[in-house]
């Protein structure tokens, strides 16, 4: 059965939220005086009170059997609707936030946004007469639910023609009324809850993030790995060259560190006979913040008994490929102005060859490397030879690593947890993988000789006190019980999400990135 549906266009526009093409700017909140803002909030509180007087709870309750707006649109695609139709035999129940509101006398058009998209509701005084007084009290930002028939306006817009109305949540704080450019990204991150409901593309990034991380898990489980959990609070930190956050446990009266890496605990599991393990872990490093660094970040770290760093290269390619397949869009993907080709196999280059090509020096020639450092303006007087080599590498080579590249065979002095090359003890069986000039992951053929490991630890303690506070004697003891040869890998999942979603800052892929302290004048 069909009936004519009024045209949704025209009428008195109460307010309009265009689909957000930008992000929140500071003046969305500060452009009004506090008295004006409080006045608007008081008006909304008053409307909530009037709803209660009508016997309607402005904060609703359980609301079952709803369809997403995406599901409604999918159903409508098969209905062959024409302009002006109302299909009274095709009903749906939908709930969401009001993001657009138009009043046309005894007819109100609302655009509702849920987690999957937008849908127009039409509420007429004739069809919802008992609830009409409450409908007149609605504001942008409110959550409502409606049952109704599917139809299409004369202008061809899919619409739910409502005959029941349920109030679900009254928004007291007015939503932003205008959209501006990237004038204050910090506010966008600080008020992420507004960013998410106002900017659907932002929500899409986090949906994709979930797909990517699940694909990583599925790939590793398909390779017979098991997922484990290791301590985030550690009495001895290690597994990376980084400064930790410190805390104190009152009951035990001991100093503890937020983990900088789960590495040493995961290797203990190899000793225990858990031959393929991985952890998706939150790690914490008391370091700077940039578009590539957040002090709290997510990585996947994995260890495979009887493997080596060549196997770990395959694991990086495999998890990334499955993630791309889940996302869709193909293996050639944009990142800024560059197209990245993730087709496997990825390029493999030796560290020393790249240094010679782009810096013109051999990594084994300390004098030549220091001369090159002088040319680059690097103050290397207090640096060990291997550190100078790596700083020169970072400044001369990394800009050339745009397409996915495994850089392997690092200077051994940089890698205290890594097995040495059988033909050259100055080379470590380690790789770093780069995409678009950014390190994505780090892998070793793991060192499992307890005597060598203890000696390396002692050397690290003597030279780099910030990166290792005390000797991890228990880890050395674990190696003495026997750890099988193994390959190990850590991949920064935030960076992987950045690359695969074309996000230019790590803060764009972390829901609540660390922010500076709020100033007294800020909301």
GIBELBEL-V799177 format. One line per field, one symbol per residue. ss: DSSP state (a for helix, b for strand, c for the rest). phi: phi as a letter, one per 20 degrees, with the letter a starting at -180 (. if undefined). psi: psi as a letter, one per 30 degrees, with the letter a starting at -180 (. if undefined). A space follows every 10 residues. Layout:
ss = ???
phi = ???
psi = ???
This chain:
ss = cccccccccc cbbbbbcccc ccbcccaaaa cccaaaaaaa aaaaaaaaaa aaaccccccc ccccccccaa aaaaaaaccc cccccbbbbb bbbbbbbbbb bbbbccbbbb bbbbccbbbb bbbbccccaa aaaaaccccc ccbbbbbbbb bbcccccbbb bbbbbbbbbc cccccccccb ccccaaaaaa caaaaaaaca aaaaaaaaaa aaaaaaaaaa aacccbbccc ccbbcccccc cccccbbbbc cccbbbbbcc ccaaaaaaaa accccbbbbb bbbbcccccc cccccbbbbb bbbbbcccaa aaaaaaaaaa aaaaaaaccc cbbbbccbbb bcccccbbbb aaaaaaaaac cccccaaaaa aaaaaccccc ccccaaaaaa aaaaaacaaa ccccbbbbbb baaacccbcb bccbbbbbbb bbbbbccbbb bbbbbbccca aaaaaaaaaa aaaccccccc ccaaaaaaaa accccbbbbb bbaaaaaaaa accccaaacc cccccccccc ccc
phi = .cbfdffeen neefabdfgf dbcfdgffdd fefgffffff ffffffffff fffendffdl agbemedfff ffffffgeel fdgnfcefed dbcccrefdb bcdcmeccdc edddfdqdbe dccdgfecgf eggfffefcg nfdccbdaee bcffenefbe eeccccedae eeefffdccc efebffffff dgffgfeecg ffffffffgf fffffgffff ffemedeccc feecfceana ebeeedbcef felceccffe aegffffgff gfneeccbbe cecccecfdb fdccgdbdcd cbccfmdbff ffffffffff fffffffmon edcfbmeddd degeeefccf gffffffddm cefedfffff fffffemeed fdefgfffgf ffggeddgfe eefgbeecme gffecfddfe ffdbfeddec ccddclmcfd bbbceffcef ffffffgfff ffdcgfebeb feffffggff fodfgbdcbc cffffffgff dldecfffdd gcffcfffff eee
psi = kllkklkfla ljjelkjlkj galkleffff fkleeeeeee eeeeeeeeee eefggkjfga akjlhlklee eeeeeffgfh klkfkkjffj llkklakkfk kkkicgkkkk kkkaffalkk kkjkeefhee geeeefgllk fkklkkkakk aklfggkkkj jkflkkkekk jekklkflka ahfifeeeee heeeeeffje feeeefeeee eeeeeeeeee efgglkklkl kfkkfklafl ilklklakje efhlklkkkf kgefeeeeee eggjfjllkj kklkkialka ffkkfklklk klkjkgaafe eeeeeeeeee eeeeeeelfl fjkkjbgkkk jgklllkkkk eeeeeeeffg lkffieeeee eeeeefgkjg egkleeeeee eeeeffeeff ielkkjjlil keffifgkkl kffjffkkik lkkkkhgkke lklljkkgje eeeeeeeeee eefifffjel kieeeeeeef fjklklkkkk kjeeeeeeef ghkfkfffgk eilkllkklf fl.
